[in-house]
Structures are given as structure tokens and as C-alpha cells.
Amino acid sequence: MNAEHDLSILANFLRRMVPDVEGHDMGDPPAELIPRLDAFAAGKADAKERSALALLLKEHPEYLRYLGRAIRSRAA
């Protein structure tokens, strides 16, 4: 599987399960990363950026909580 496919699976999971997903909050990601995650949550990240973010999220799963909140806020 490629990173973009992994990220797609994660995004679909978060859209369905965000209200039920809980975890230890490690705080928000670094300020320079927030615009990139917000762009992804809004569907504005290109394929290269989605792939880069997928790799970053594998290395820093604590950022998933922020991404989940960003996706959920756009769905409301």
C-alpha cells in the first residue's frame, strides 16, 4: 500500500468515528504544521502533500487528534 492510500483509509475512519475516538491529548502540532493539516482537512492538499502528511502522521500519531478535530469542524 502507498502512503496516499493509507491516508485515505485514515480520513474515512476519522469521518465516521471521530466522536468515538479518544486518546491522550499531546497538544496541538507545531504552529508551522497546522496550516498543512488544515489544508488536508479541507481537501486542498495535492497528492504530493497528502503523501508527505501520511508519512508525517505515521511518525507522529499524536497529530491525528488535531486532524480529527479539523475534519470534524468542517463536517459540522
N, C-alpha and C positions, 0 to 999 in steps of 0.2 A: 504494500500500500504506500501511496505517496503522502506527503505532509498535507497537501491540499485536501485529499480525501479524508484524512484523519480530522482535519479542522471542520470539514463539513459535517461529519458524524457528531463531533462535539457540539457544534452550533445547533443541530437538530435536537440533540439531547437537551441542551440548555433551554431551548424554546419550549419544550414540553414539560420539563421537570424543574425549572428554576424555583418555583415556590416550595418545592420539597427538598431541594438540595441545601444541605447545611455543612458547615465545616468551620475550622478555626480561622478567624479573620486575621490575616497577617498584615492588614492595612492595604492602602492603595498602592499600585505600582508607582515607579518613579515618574515624576512630572513629565519628563520627555517622552515617556511611553504612552501616556494617557491619550493624546490625540490619535496615535496609531490604532489603539484599541477602540476608540470611539468611531473612527472611520470604518474599521472592520464591522463593528456592531451595526452601523448604519448601512452596510452593504456597499461601501465606497472604496474598499481596498481592492487593488488589482491582484492578479494571480501571483505575481512575484511577492507582493507584500503579504498576502494570505499565507503563502508558503513560509515566509520568514517568521510570521507571527506564530504559525503552528510549531515551528521548531523552538521558538522562544517560550511558548506555553508548556511545551514538554519539559524544558529546563526549569521553568518557574511556574509550577501548577498553582501557586498561591495567587497568581494574577487572574485565575479563572473566576474567582468570586467577583472581581471588578467587572470582568467581561460579561458575566451573567447579569449583573445589575444593569449594565449599559444596554444589553439586548432587551431585557425586561422593560426598561423605561421607554424604549421605542415601541414596544408592543402594546403598551397601555393606552 
